[in-house]
Amino acid sequence: MDLILSESEKRFIVDGVKDNCRVDGRECFDYRCIDVESDVISSCAGSGHIRLGNCEIMVGVKCEFSEPSLDESDVGKLEFFVDVSPNASPLFDRKKDSISNNLIAALSHSITPCIDLHSLCVEKGKYVWTVFIDILVLELGSRPNLLDACAIAVKAALYNTKIPKVTIDCETNEPTVSENEIIRIDVSRVPLFITVTRIGNQYVVDATQEEEASSISSVLFAITPDGEITHMKKVKYGSLCPEPLKDVFHKVKDLAIDMHRNLMNALIEESKVRKSTNKISFLF
Amino acid sequence: MLSNIGCIRIMNAETKETAKSAHWKARKKKVLPGDEIADDVTLMRGHGTYVDSDSKLISSVAGHVCRINKLISVLPLKTRYNGEIGDIVVGRIVEVQSQQKRWKVDTNSRLDSILLLSSVNLPGGELRRKTTEDELMMRSFFAEGDLISAEVQSVFSDGSLSLHTRSLKYGKLGQGVLIRVSPSLIERRKTHTHNLPCGVHIILGNNGFIWICPQIDEGTESGGFAVNLDPVSFSDRETIARLRNCIMLLARQKMMLYDTSISYCYDISTEYQAS
């Protein structure tokens, strides 16, 4: 069920955003604490787990051999799948399909062009890798930050994806899997999503459920580490004013560059720590 | 191996430690599901317990043991609200039923509570008969989504509550923040509304709903129909945000919430940033 707020509560939130002091003390362009963990599922080629406020998402990456499409015989494929279970939020009971389709569309439109699909080719015209990215929403905090969290988790999962190197015997067509050599996916251009929600005449990132209830519209941006906006979409029905949006562009861009840097630092640091400890799997 | 990439968490372990008062340690015995409570067959078994094959009394929930004479029950840590007469609650109107002359209120209990038109103080005149015009204007008093503070008037046989707001203390709530915690974390006290020294008014509803709002001057309580929509000052807002985060932290650590524990936590938090 959508949250209903009284007029005065909405007023309190809107005024707070105007004062740059939100209900939980954050400023308009502050994210909540983001916890990222990668390589949590041992049976996957790569995986990621994220917690952003109330939102909890798990991503698993699996790779499979497949035949390339006829027109492009040397590129691999990326397939997204989002599982939104009604356990995560009662909202998923009704709008399950539309929410997951929207997520899949946004993620595949923005992430697929940023990955070098040629690196997923095994043998031109015969075999390519299809990378399946399965996103499982364990808990939904609020709708606006769902996509932000998904993108971070996907990037973390792709970062530690290890695809075994496969060589094909030219005569017998028999593939041999190399034990030691692995291919990694280059994630340096994979964008992160930032959703800005319009509350009153101001814009905020990482809106909570209460803030979502008092907002009129939101825009989502996919931004690469260089600060390039690759995807943009408006959600909900409210209108947007072009003038303040320009200002938002700049702020969001800086924020995204920061987030990319922090995420990569965290992932690199984590992969160093992992070598010394021997982790089994999620929650152990 | 969780790595932090975003903003900073407000308080660290130190704060949580110091706020842990001796009171909590002195509380009754805590049990987990499956723990043995007693093996005395003469005891009566209450909620949250069952008897196993060895005629031992076993807990079926996680919580603390409560014993009244021979009746032993376990009060769960995380629960829905079980109302008692005289409790102060904070609730949200979910439905206006003008045919039945009542509002349905979400008070975190298993069933929606009921607020009858006849148990509301209407504007203008302390006690007067409720007319048919009042029935038609019910939505203008309390509409869906409005937050109210009220007292439990009676408990029906199915466990649903009947509320009343027949005092100037109760009524519609204006600008502020609602926090939802487990009702078992609210310490039962004589008063549940406080003006904290940090300049904030707080209502600790027995049902686990906590309302924080800027301080109201004594004597100007309207009985809750006129709502002040003036912007709240920045300093008030910051205090409210800080207090909210304090309460959320205390609740996460399963600390009992009452005026002293909250203001103590607030005082410690002043050295940290509010967000």
Contacts between the chains, C-beta under 8 A, distances in Angstrom:
chain1	res1	chain2	res2	distance
A	4	B	92	7.3
A	4	B	94	7.6
A	4	B	144	5.9
A	4	B	145	3.7
A	5	B	145	5.6
A	6	B	92	7.7
A	6	B	143	7.6
A	6	B	145	4.7
A	6	B	146	4.4
A	6	B	147	5.5
A	6	B	172	7.9
A	6	B	173	7.7
A	7	B	145	7.8
A	7	B	146	8.0
A	7	B	227	7.7
A	7	B	229	7.9
A	8	B	173	7.4
A	8	B	174	4.7
A	8	B	175	4.9
A	8	B	176	7.9
A	8	B	227	5.0
A	8	B	229	6.4
A	9	B	147	6.9
A	9	B	175	7.2
A	9	B	176	7.4
A	9	B	177	7.9
A	9	B	178	7.2
A	11	B	175	5.9
A	11	B	229	5.5
A	12	B	175	4.0
A	12	B	176	6.2
A	12	B	177	7.1
A	12	B	232	6.6
A	15	B	175	7.8
A	15	B	231	4.6
A	15	B	232	6.3
A	15	B	237	8.0
A	16	B	232	7.7
A	16	B	237	5.7
A	18	B	231	7.7
A	19	B	231	7.7
A	19	B	234	5.2
A	19	B	237	6.1
A	21	B	234	6.2
A	21	B	237	4.9
A	21	B	238	5.8
A	21	B	241	6.4
A	21	B	274	7.9
A	22	B	241	7.2
A	23	B	177	5.4
A	23	B	240	7.8
A	23	B	241	6.3
A	23	B	244	6.8
A	24	B	241	5.8
A	24	B	244	6.3
A	24	B	245	6.2
A	24	B	275	6.5
A	25	B	10	7.8
A	25	B	238	6.8
A	25	B	241	3.4
A	25	B	242	6.1
A	25	B	244	7.6
A	25	B	245	6.1
A	25	B	273	7.6
A	25	B	274	3.7
A	25	B	275	3.8
A	26	B	7	7.2
A	26	B	275	4.4
A	27	B	275	7.3
A	30	B	7	5.3
A	30	B	275	6.3
A	31	B	6	4.4
A	31	B	7	5.8
A	32	B	6	6.3
A	32	B	7	6.6
A	33	B	4	6.1
A	33	B	6	5.1
A	33	B	7	6.0
A	33	B	8	7.4
A	33	B	9	5.2
A	34	B	4	7.1
A	34	B	5	5.1
A	34	B	6	3.9
A	35	B	2	4.3
A	35	B	3	7.3
A	35	B	4	6.7
A	36	B	2	7.3
A	36	B	3	5.8
A	36	B	5	6.0
A	37	B	1	5.9
A	37	B	2	5.6
A	37	B	3	7.5
A	51	B	2	7.7
A	52	B	6	7.7
A	259	B	5	6.9
A	259	B	6	7.8
A	262	B	5	4.1
A	262	B	6	7.4
A	263	B	5	5.2
A	265	B	5	7.7
A	266	B	3	3.9
A	266	B	4	7.4
A	266	B	5	4.7
A	267	B	3	7.8
A	269	B	3	6.3
A	270	B	1	5.8
A	270	B	3	5.4
A	273	B	1	6.1
A	274	B	1	7.1
A	277	B	1	7.7
A	279	B	1	7.0
